[in-house]
């Protein structure tokens, strides 16, 4: 399939130069670069995904802290029974 895209002059020159250095035409270089960009890279995740799941243990800790607070503040001291 053919398509037309606009590439800034400086970027086009850079891509042509990089393709020449590797001994491949611009078309092949662009296809390779596009395929590489679209390929999933193991270990590389979106920044917001890096922390995903790391707070899993926080729920258990929160439950524990809430239980301690309830135990401590749920008791009525003898002097408060008046």
N, C-alpha and C positions, 0 to 999 in steps of 0.2 A: 504494500500500500504506500502510496506517495502522499506526502503532506508538505506544507510550507510552514516554516517557523522563522521567527526573527531572532537572530543572535547578535548581541552587541559586537561591534567590530573588534574590540580588544580581546574578547573571549573567543571569537572565531579564529583570530590570528594565533592565540595561545593553543587552541585545539588543533589547528593545522600543524603548528610547530611540534606539538606533542606526538601527533600521528606520524609526522616525518621522522622524528627521533626513533620511533618504534618500527618504522618501515611499513606502515599501513596507511591506506588512504583515509581521508577525513570521514567518509561515510562509515567505514569499518570502525574507526575510533569512536565516533558518536554512538553507534549501535552498541559497541562494547561498554562504553561509559554508562549508557542508559540501562543496559541489562544489569550491570554491576550495581547501579543505584537502586534498582527494583528488586534485587535478590535479597532475601532475608539473611542477615548476618547473625550467626549465633553469638550470644554474649553481648551483642549490641542491641540495646532496647531504647525506647523513648525515655527521656529524662524522668517523666512522671512515673514510669513503670519501674524504675530502679528501686523505689521504696515500697512498691506494692508487696504486701504480704509480710513486710518486716515488722509491722506493728501487731501481728497476730497474737503475740504473747501479752500485749498490753491489756487485752480483754480479761485474761485470767488475773493479772495483777490488779486491775480495777475492781474486780469482784472481791478479791482478797482484802483490799483496802477498805471497801465499803462494808465488808463483814466486820472488820476490826473496829471501824467507826461505830457501827450499829451496836456492837457488843459493849464498847466503852461508854457511849453516850446514851445507850438504852437502859443502863442501870441507874436506878434512883438511889442516891446517897441517903444514908439515914437522916442526916440533918435537913435534907430537902423534903422529907415526908411530912413535915408539920403543916 
